[in-house]
């Protein structure tokens, strides 16, 4: 269910940047904390893309690991389970430095073939 | 055909967030504080609202926006409490969206009596995943997690538990009948969202609901943030 909403948002974003041209690939960065299931996203992406500029486009998904930084002792670590507390000094003041992205990084489009108005 | 790669670098939810900000500005202009109430299905959002509204809110006028995939069962329940209730069904979407988004709330704005209320409670669709992703223009997010859901939910749904401003732990009247370990739930909550305010409540007995009422009254009294 979640992936359906995310797929729709990705396709809308990609189409908006396509300038009316056919999109052949969409490059997406999804942070680990967004809990996106890649297979599920791919399934919905293909489905939702039908009858849009993204129909038939490839979804290139990069999963970004979650990294945290302790604001007390500056320890930096990769999050393996959902524990938002510094494993070194125990501080609760931690900052997520990566892993919250849900970003359309780039799109690949066919140049010169405008099939719809932007 | 020649293919080119175009850099986009845009949050996929930017469009939603932009509309959410517009909603927020409209709410602020009318002096309405907005709460996005979220939980899994069956956690007791509607029952807690019933308890809350039955006791009034110390001079604040409350309205409710009910989000459901289908039907108006919840809205019908609340309407008997003499508060303005607006129903929003997500059904016309793709098989019924599992959450409210900013645009759906925007479409309901003309039906909301914004000049007659101080606080709008938006009851989101029951779901622990999607609603966390979609801001709708709320000031605060309150989530309900009932003790029957088990101790591990914060660890399984960190996005939802991390994004809320208050956790209502509901159905505490059932604790004597359950094997659930409340302390373990609370320590899991602290692992995922350290020090997030939490209240133990029972929609059934009314225990703890006054505390929630006070919390809301404080939020309503808070001056609106100047929109960025």
Interface residues (C-beta under 8 A of the other chain):
Chain A: X1 X2 X4 X5 X6 X8 X9 X10 X12 X13 X14 X16 X17 X18 X24 X27 X28 X33 X34 X35 X48 X81 X82 X83 X84 X85 X92 X101 X102 X103 X104 X105 X106 X107 X108 X109 X110 X111 X112 X113
Chain B: X1 X2 X3 X4 X5 X6 X7 X8 X9 X10 X11 X12 X13 X14 X15 X16 X94 X97 X98 X99 X101 X127 X129 X130 X133 X134 X154 X155 X157 X158 X159 X162 X190 X191 X192 X193 X194 X195
